[in-house]
Amino acid sequence: MDIQKLADHESLDLHEVINFKTLCLAKSKLMQGLVFDQDLRALMQKDVEQSMQALGELQAIYNRAPFEAPVPQNRPTPIIN
């Protein structure tokens, strides 16, 4: 079976969705510490778990993108002076 590649614009859109979902996940995780209502905290925890699952699925689709950006092994040294 031939694996279809994503078009460039689809890859870009998917990248934006992954970024947005990642930010939402981080916000839900951080806000759990500020919530005192246990029902709301449980709902937020469920959102975190579902978001992690959705991100895994989105990243699997993103592997079909026609381009790759190399990920550096370490960050560049900042220039202070």
VOGU-3710 file (C-alpha; in Angstrom, 3 decimals, decimal comma):
1> mdiqkladhe> 0,000/0,000/0,000  1,339/3,414/-0,966  1,657/5,846/1,949  0,402/9,262/0,900  2,395/12,345/1,729  0,846/15,534/3,019  0,839/18,619/0,837  3,007/21,511/2,005  0,053/23,617/3,144  -1,453/20,640/4,994
11> sldlhevinf> 1,847/20,075/6,787  1,997/23,715/7,820  -1,604/23,685/9,058  -0,982/20,479/10,990  2,145/22,003/12,516  0,085/24,964/13,737  -2,539/22,628/15,231  0,175/20,660/17,053  1,656/23,881/18,447  -1,754/25,102/19,609
21> ktlclakskl> -2,618/21,750/21,200  0,759/21,692/22,966  0,144/25,148/24,433  -3,336/24,117/25,592  -1,878/21,021/27,219  0,766/23,031/29,041  -1,831/25,515/30,261  -4,115/22,752/31,558  -1,234/21,096/33,397  -0,098/24,353/34,973
31> mqglvfdqdl> -3,569/25,531/35,950  -4,298/22,295/37,832  -2,124/23,557/40,658  -4,312/26,640/41,061  -7,667/24,846/41,085  -9,223/23,885/44,401  -12,430/22,303/43,114  -11,846/18,560/42,768  -14,417/18,120/39,997  -12,767/20,815/37,911
41> ralmqkdveq> -9,326/19,369/38,632  -10,513/15,922/37,500  -11,931/17,451/34,331  -8,648/19,218/33,659  -6,718/15,990/34,237  -8,976/14,217/31,754  -8,279/17,026/29,262  -4,529/16,546/29,783  -4,768/12,812/29,140  -6,903/13,255/26,026
51> smqalgelqa> -4,639/16,011/24,726  -1,573/13,814/25,118  -3,284/11,050/23,171  -4,388/13,497/20,459  -0,872/14,922/20,179  0,515/11,436/19,666  -1,947/10,838/16,862  -1,239/14,224/15,270  2,512/13,627/15,405  2,044/10,266/13,686
61> iynrapfeap> 0,247/12,059/10,853  2,915/14,763/10,783  5,503/12,090/9,966  3,987/12,040/6,479  5,053/15,655/5,884  7,132/16,053/2,706  9,834/18,049/4,475  11,827/17,830/7,657  13,574/20,439/9,700  16,751/19,201/11,355
71> vpqnrptpii> 16,615/19,360/15,136  19,905/20,550/16,618  21,411/18,386/19,334  22,251/21,393/21,480  21,326/25,040/21,588  23,723/27,700/20,351  25,729/29,591/22,902  24,145/32,998/23,555  26,219/36,080/22,840  26,405/38,141/26,000
81> n> 28,698/40,997/24,947
//
